[in-house]
Protein backbone atom coordinates (compact mmCIF):
# COMPACT_ATOMS: atom_id res chain seq x y z
CA UNK A 1 0.00 0.00 0.00
CA UNK A 2 0.90 3.63 -0.35
CA UNK A 3 2.58 5.40 2.60
CA UNK A 4 -0.35 7.83 2.81
CA UNK A 5 -2.83 5.12 3.78
CA UNK A 6 -2.96 3.31 7.10
CA UNK A 7 -4.13 -0.31 7.58
CA UNK A 8 -7.85 0.54 7.46
CA UNK A 9 -7.52 2.40 4.14
CA UNK A 10 -8.10 5.88 5.58
CA UNK A 11 -5.95 8.78 4.47
CA UNK A 12 -3.82 10.22 7.26
CA UNK A 13 -3.77 14.03 7.47
CA UNK A 14 -0.68 15.80 6.18
CA UNK A 15 1.12 17.68 8.95
CA UNK A 16 2.21 21.24 8.08
CA UNK A 17 5.91 22.05 8.16
CA UNK A 18 5.78 25.86 8.16
CA UNK A 19 3.76 28.03 10.54
CA UNK A 20 2.83 31.70 10.93
CA UNK A 21 5.32 31.90 13.82
CA UNK A 22 8.28 31.95 11.38
CA UNK A 23 6.71 34.21 8.73
CA UNK A 24 8.30 37.58 7.93
CA UNK A 25 4.83 39.16 7.46
CA UNK A 26 3.75 38.51 11.08
CA UNK A 27 3.18 41.73 13.02
CA UNK A 28 2.90 41.50 16.84
CA UNK A 29 0.89 44.38 18.34
CA UNK A 30 0.91 45.18 22.08
CA UNK A 31 -2.60 45.69 23.42
CA UNK A 32 -2.23 46.37 27.13
CA UNK A 33 -0.57 43.29 28.62
CA UNK A 34 -1.50 41.06 25.65
CA UNK A 35 0.25 40.62 22.32
CA UNK A 36 -2.05 40.20 19.34
CA UNK A 37 -0.61 38.78 16.13
CA UNK A 38 -1.62 40.15 12.72
CA UNK A 39 -0.64 39.17 9.18
CA UNK A 40 0.80 42.12 7.27
CA UNK A 41 -0.27 40.74 3.87
CA UNK A 42 -3.75 39.31 4.34
CA UNK A 43 -6.65 41.74 4.80
CA UNK A 44 -9.74 41.58 7.01
CA UNK A 45 -12.87 43.73 7.23
CA UNK A 46 -13.45 42.67 10.84
CA UNK A 47 -10.48 44.33 12.54
CA UNK A 48 -9.95 48.05 13.17
CA UNK A 49 -6.60 48.11 11.33
CA UNK A 50 -7.71 46.06 8.30
CA UNK A 51 -5.22 43.24 8.94
CA UNK A 52 -6.11 39.59 9.52
CA UNK A 53 -5.72 38.44 13.12
CA UNK A 54 -3.70 35.19 13.24
CA UNK A 55 -2.40 32.65 15.71
CA UNK A 56 1.27 31.71 15.54
CA UNK A 57 0.34 28.03 15.42
CA UNK A 58 -1.63 28.44 12.17
CA UNK A 59 -0.19 26.60 9.16
CA UNK A 60 1.55 28.95 6.74
CA UNK A 61 -0.40 30.37 3.81
CA UNK A 62 0.67 30.94 0.20
CA UNK A 63 2.14 34.37 1.07
CA UNK A 64 4.61 32.77 3.54
CA UNK A 65 8.08 34.30 3.55
CA UNK A 66 10.71 32.91 5.89
CA UNK A 67 12.38 35.22 8.41
CA UNK A 68 15.94 36.25 7.57
CA UNK A 69 17.19 35.10 11.01
CA UNK A 70 15.98 31.56 10.36
CA UNK A 71 17.56 31.48 6.90
CA UNK A 72 20.92 32.53 8.38
CA UNK A 73 20.74 29.77 11.03
CA UNK A 74 20.01 27.11 8.41
CA UNK A 75 22.95 28.22 6.25
CA UNK A 76 25.46 27.91 9.11
KELUM-462580 format. One record per residue: x, y, z of N, C-alpha, C, O, CB in turn; residue in three letters. Coordinates in Angstrom, 3 decimals. Glycine has a CB too. Layout:
BEGIN
      nxx      nyy      nzz     caxx     cayy     cazz      cxx      cyy      czz      oxx      oyy      ozz     cbxx     cbyy     cbzz res
        X        Y        Z        X        Y        Z        X        Y        Z        X        Y        Z        X        Y        Z ala
...
This chain:
BEGIN
      nxx      nyy      nzz     caxx     cayy     cazz      cxx      cyy      czz      oxx      oyy      ozz     cbxx     cbyy     cbzz res
    0.819   -1.187    0.000    0.000    0.000    0.000    0.862    1.250    0.000    2.057    1.210    0.292   -0.931   -0.001    1.193 unk
    0.230    2.342   -0.331    0.896    3.629   -0.349    1.187    4.079    1.080    0.479    3.683    2.006    0.041    4.675   -1.089 unk
    2.220    4.902    1.270    2.578    5.398    2.603    1.504    6.305    3.194    1.421    6.451    4.414    3.896    6.147    2.541 unk
    0.678    6.915    2.339   -0.354    7.828    2.814   -1.478    7.107    3.542   -2.132    7.697    4.402   -0.920    8.608    1.659 unk
   -1.710    5.858    3.218   -2.835    5.123    3.779   -2.391    4.288    4.975   -1.289    3.739    4.982   -3.475    4.228    2.714 unk
   -3.248    4.197    5.981   -2.956    3.314    7.102   -3.616    1.957    6.839   -4.118    1.738    5.736   -3.456    3.933    8.452 unk
   -3.632    1.058    7.791   -4.128   -0.307    7.582   -5.614   -0.377    7.241   -6.037   -1.296    6.539   -3.869   -1.126    8.811 unk
   -6.413    0.572    7.721   -7.849    0.541    7.456   -8.199    1.181    6.121   -9.360    1.123    5.715   -8.598    1.240    8.570 unk
   -7.264    1.778    5.433   -7.519    2.398    4.145   -7.872    3.865    4.231   -8.209    4.471    3.214   -8.607    1.680    3.456 unk
   -7.806    4.463    5.421   -8.100    5.880    5.575   -6.854    6.707    5.274   -5.731    6.265    5.514   -8.618    6.177    6.997 unk
   -7.061    7.884    4.758   -5.947    8.780    4.469   -5.578    9.517    5.748   -6.442   10.083    6.418   -6.306    9.784    3.328 unk
   -4.301    9.506    6.082   -3.819   10.224    7.257   -3.608   11.687    6.892   -3.145   11.983    5.791   -2.505    9.593    7.800 unk
   -3.938   12.602    7.791   -3.771   14.031    7.474   -2.297   14.395    7.308   -1.428   13.840    7.980   -4.402   14.901    8.577 unk
   -2.035   15.322    6.415   -0.677   15.799    6.183   -0.370   16.871    7.222   -1.136   17.822    7.381   -0.504   16.353    4.726 unk
    0.734   16.721    7.920    1.120   17.676    8.951    1.878   18.838    8.317    2.793   18.615    7.524    1.982   16.992   10.040 unk
    1.508   20.087    8.656    2.211   21.237    8.076    3.635   21.348    8.615    3.919   20.952    9.745    1.441   22.531    8.364 unk
    4.511   21.888    7.796    5.913   22.051    8.164    6.200   23.485    8.584    6.985   23.732    9.500    6.823   21.649    7.001 unk
    5.545   24.441    7.894    5.776   25.860    8.162    4.558   26.458    8.852    3.420   26.083    8.571    6.088   26.625    6.855 unk
    4.820   27.398    9.764    3.761   28.027   10.539    3.898   29.545   10.484    4.936   30.074   10.086    3.791   27.535   11.998 unk
    2.829   30.238   10.892    2.827   31.701   10.927    3.898   32.243   11.869    4.340   33.380   11.701    1.455   32.217   11.350 unk
    4.317   31.467   12.841    5.321   31.898   13.822    6.628   32.322   13.138    7.289   33.243   13.618    5.599   30.767   14.829 unk
    7.012   31.682   12.044    8.285   31.949   11.383    8.126   32.781   10.115    9.050   32.843    9.304    8.970   30.649   11.051 unk
    6.975   33.419    9.929    6.715   34.211    8.727    7.210   35.644    8.915    7.065   36.216    9.995    5.208   34.204    8.388 unk
    7.788   36.218    7.876    8.297   37.584    7.931    7.168   38.606    7.944    7.394   39.748    8.342    9.219   37.848    6.753 unk
    5.970   38.238    7.527    4.834   39.161    7.459    4.076   39.266    8.782    3.154   40.075    8.891    3.883   38.721    6.367 unk
    4.436   38.477    9.781    3.752   38.507   11.078    4.074   39.804   11.799    5.233   40.208   11.894    4.157   37.291   11.948 unk
    3.014   40.462   12.314    3.177   41.728   13.024    2.588   41.607   14.427    1.366   41.584   14.573    2.503   42.890   12.244 unk
    3.427   41.529   15.465    2.899   41.501   16.836    2.547   42.918   17.306    3.365   43.831   17.196    3.928   40.855   17.804 unk
    1.348   43.093   17.820    0.892   44.380   18.340    0.653   44.231   19.834    0.013   43.270   20.261   -0.404   44.867   17.610 unk
    1.157   45.167   20.641    0.912   45.181   22.076   -0.434   45.847   22.328   -0.677   46.965   21.874    2.055   45.918   22.841 unk
   -1.295   45.162   23.044   -2.602   45.695   23.420   -2.728   45.506   24.927   -3.220   44.481   25.398   -3.784   44.980   22.637 unk
   -2.274   46.513   25.677   -2.229   46.372   27.128   -1.157   45.365   27.504    0.009   45.537   27.146   -3.605   45.939   27.689 unk
   -1.537   44.320   28.219   -0.570   43.291   28.616   -0.546   42.120   27.625    0.259   41.200   27.771   -0.898   42.776   30.023 unk
   -1.420   42.154   26.630   -1.498   41.059   25.649   -0.778   41.436   24.365   -0.634   42.616   24.045   -2.967   40.703   25.344 unk
   -0.330   40.432   23.639    0.250   40.624   22.323   -0.665   39.946   21.315   -0.905   38.741   21.389    1.707   40.058   22.247 unk
   -1.171   40.732   20.375   -2.053   40.202   19.339   -1.266   40.136   18.045   -0.590   41.093   17.668   -3.341   41.076   19.174 unk
   -1.358   39.000   17.366   -0.606   38.779   16.133   -1.480   39.092   14.923   -2.634   38.668   14.858   -0.086   37.325   16.061 unk
   -0.926   39.838   13.963   -1.618   40.148   12.715   -0.732   39.764   11.542    0.495   39.756   11.649   -1.999   41.650   12.647 unk
   -1.368   39.446   10.424   -0.645   39.165    9.184   -0.574   40.469    8.397   -1.603   41.104    8.166   -1.342   38.021    8.345 unk
    0.611   40.871    7.987    0.797   42.121    7.265    0.359   42.074    5.824    0.247   43.124    5.190    2.209   42.516    7.321 unk
    0.104   40.893    5.273   -0.269   40.740    3.874   -1.773   40.551    3.707   -2.398   41.203    2.871    0.472   39.565    3.261 unk
   -2.345   39.665    4.497   -3.753   39.306    4.339   -4.654   40.348    5.006   -4.360   40.826    6.102   -4.021   37.908    4.931 unk
   -5.745   40.689    4.337   -6.654   41.744    4.798   -7.893   41.153    5.458   -8.273   40.012    5.199   -7.065   42.646    3.627 unk
   -8.519   41.970    6.329   -9.738   41.578    7.008  -10.623   42.805    7.183  -10.127   43.891    7.484   -9.427   40.917    8.374 unk
  -11.924   42.641    6.995  -12.869   43.734    7.230  -13.357   43.752    8.673  -14.120   44.640    9.051  -14.058   43.619    6.282 unk
  -12.937   42.798    9.476  -13.448   42.667   10.836  -12.563   43.301   11.901  -12.982   43.405   13.054  -13.633   41.231   11.155 unk
  -11.367   43.724   11.556  -10.482   44.329   12.540  -10.362   45.831   12.268  -10.580   46.282   11.144   -9.088   43.652   12.514 unk
  -10.015   46.594   13.296   -9.948   48.052   13.168   -8.812   48.503   12.253   -8.908   49.565   11.639   -9.780   48.685   14.537 unk
   -7.740   47.718   12.150   -6.596   48.113   11.334   -6.603   47.484    9.946   -5.704   47.755    9.150   -5.325   47.749   12.038 unk
   -7.593   46.654    9.638   -7.711   46.063    8.298   -6.824   44.862    8.061   -6.797   44.336    6.948   -7.402   47.084    7.277 unk
   -6.092   44.407    9.073   -5.221   43.243    8.935   -5.880   42.017    9.543   -6.688   42.131   10.465   -3.859   43.501    9.597 unk
   -5.534   40.840    9.025   -6.105   39.593    9.522   -5.436   39.189   10.829   -4.210   39.130   10.912   -5.958   38.473    8.476 unk
   -6.235   38.914   11.839   -5.721   38.441   13.125   -5.356   36.964   12.958   -6.147   36.190   12.419   -6.779   38.647   14.287 unk
   -4.177   36.571   13.412   -3.702   35.194   13.244   -3.269   34.630   14.591   -3.146   35.348   15.583   -2.531   35.132   12.231 unk
   -3.044   33.332   14.591   -2.400   32.651   15.711   -1.065   32.133   15.179   -0.973   31.744   14.015   -3.304   31.473   16.299 unk
   -0.050   32.125   16.006    1.271   31.714   15.539    1.341   30.223   15.238    2.289   29.766   14.599    2.319   32.075   16.567 unk
    0.352   29.463   15.688    0.336   28.025   15.425   -0.430   27.682   14.146   -0.555   26.508   13.800   -0.277   27.288   16.605 unk
   -0.946   28.697   13.441   -1.631   28.443   12.174   -0.637   27.926   11.138    0.513   28.365   11.121   -2.329   29.726   11.660 unk
   -1.056   27.003   10.277   -0.186   26.601    9.164    0.041   27.786    8.233   -0.833   28.641    8.084   -0.801   25.406    8.382 unk
    1.198   27.836    7.615    1.551   28.954    6.740    0.670   28.981    5.497    0.239   27.943    4.994    3.025   28.870    6.335 unk
    0.414   30.199    5.014   -0.399   30.367    3.809    0.506   30.490    2.583    1.718   30.292    2.675   -1.317   31.613    3.934 unk
   -0.080   30.811    1.457    0.670   30.941    0.199    1.636   32.116    0.242    2.682   32.075   -0.405   -0.290   31.107   -0.980 unk
    1.303   33.170    0.999    2.139   34.373    1.067    3.312   34.215    2.040    3.991   35.199    2.335    1.292   35.569    1.479 unk
    3.562   33.022    2.537    4.610   32.773    3.537    5.982   33.183    3.004    6.362   32.848    1.882    4.624   31.286    3.943 unk
    6.711   33.915    3.843    8.084   34.303    3.549    8.888   34.067    4.812    8.551   34.592    5.874    8.185   35.799    3.069 unk
    9.940   33.288    4.707   10.708   32.908    5.890   11.506   34.086    6.436   12.026   34.899    5.671   11.646   31.749    5.564 unk
   11.601   34.175    7.756   12.384   35.224    8.406   13.855   35.110    8.031   14.370   34.009    7.839   12.220   35.151    9.929 unk
   14.527   36.246    7.927   15.944   36.252    7.572   16.792   35.565    8.641   17.773   34.899    8.309   16.429   37.684    7.363 unk
   16.432   35.714    9.919   17.188   35.099   11.012   17.210   33.583   10.872   18.237   32.947   11.107   16.590   35.493   12.370 unk
   16.088   33.015   10.492   15.977   31.563   10.363   16.787   31.082    9.162   17.417   30.025    9.220   14.497   31.136   10.221 unk
   16.773   31.849    8.081   17.564   31.485    6.897   19.046   31.453    7.232   19.771   30.556    6.803   17.304   32.472    5.743 unk
   19.496   32.452    8.011   20.917   32.527    8.383   21.323   31.337    9.251   22.418   30.797    9.095   21.208   33.844    9.128 unk
   20.436   30.928   10.172   20.745   29.769   11.034   20.852   28.491   10.225   21.718   27.658   10.492   19.675   29.603   12.118 unk
   19.974   28.326    9.232   20.005   27.114    8.414   21.259   27.036    7.551   21.766   25.945    7.290   18.773   27.050    7.531 unk
   21.765   28.191    7.106   22.951   28.222    6.246   24.214   27.881    7.011   25.163   27.356    6.429   23.099   29.585    5.603 unk
   24.246   28.171    8.317   25.464   27.915    9.113   25.635   26.478    9.426   26.605   26.101   10.084   25.444   28.689   10.389 unk
